Amino acid sequence: MASFEALMLLPGMAEIAERLERRVTLHKLWQAADREATLAAVAPNVRAVVSTWATARVDADLMRRLPKLEIVVGFGVGYDHIDAAWAGQHGVVVTHTPGVLDDDVADIAIALTLAATRRLPQAERHLREGRWPSGAFPLTASLHGRVMGIVGLGRIGKAIARRAEAFGLRIAYHGRHKQDGVAYPYYPTALALAEACDILMVAAPGGPQTRHLVDARVLAALGRDGVLVNIARGSLVDEAALIAALSDGVILAAGLDVYEREPSVPAELIALDNAVLLPHVGSATGHSRTAMANLVVDNLLSWVDGKGPLTPTPETPWRR
Ligand code: NAP
């Protein structure tokens, strides 16, 4: 029987290829001397695409070139780099890795909230640069008693809310739907949520539907004591508007893990003293990344064994 052939676009965690190669023929596109020629040669028999990073885009143009494509397995819960809508319309299943990274990402969300509000990196620089003997670090804002507005109260948003409540924050949220069984106040727009909160936490998916959901108007509504935290995707926030809002004191501070054009971060943002910037490390722990790698492999092997995908995306629900 012919071996199951899969196309891997970029290298990922070593265990992904190691485990998959025991069961399937893996074409490693990044190793090809001539990417186009290799793709043309393997395309007729490829039945799966393995996308290990958000930079490994799987768009309609690529999928159209793979006539036997059945499944795209993605690494990460966000899959805005995979055209899942097109896949769903063309009978291709897309899987992602939800649930296994929620706690680590929520921890980073709270860390950024604390760091931006209490100016922790700035305070540390004050000490390291020898400025303490010449003067105490200036007073900062505090967290307790404030309202955290969560854009996207999903798996990660709820894990953030649980932690934020322990810090004495009240929670409100925005999503496309008011959720049954959720007691937090619901706001039908990001603008209304921003007006009602002090810390705006962005935890919704990226992609065209949420592009620039946080724009200049939303930042103005958040106000001069407001803090923006984004652990979701850079595309949700209008970065130019954010730079202007931070520069002009329209909002107090921002804590960011994600950017519009990663890994490139605008010099204007880096220069701002009221922005705390992390290099997309929300899920970057050994625990979460190993669980994500295992789920990528388990999804594909479950498919190869005829048992269907384990964690398909909502756009490509699995019906036997
Ligand atoms: P999830 O469980 O699917 O939750 C997403 C939430 O966003 C839902 O509550 C949904 O509510 C809301 N939402 C969806 N579309 C929306 C829209 N157009 N406007 C407003 N709200 C919308 O997803 P999750 O597992 O919590 O992950 C959330 C995101 O975090 C991922 O998509 C990913 O991009 C990001 N992430 C980042 C990192 C990192 O390292 N920084 C790590 C993991 C995940 P409704 O359905 O009611 O709209």
Residues whose N, C-alpha, C, O or C-beta is under 5 A from the ligand:
A	BS01	NAP	V77 G78 P98 V105 G152 L153 G154 R155 I156 G157 H174 G175 R176 H177 A203 A204 P205 G206 Q209 T210 I231 A232 R233 D257 H280 V281 G282 S283
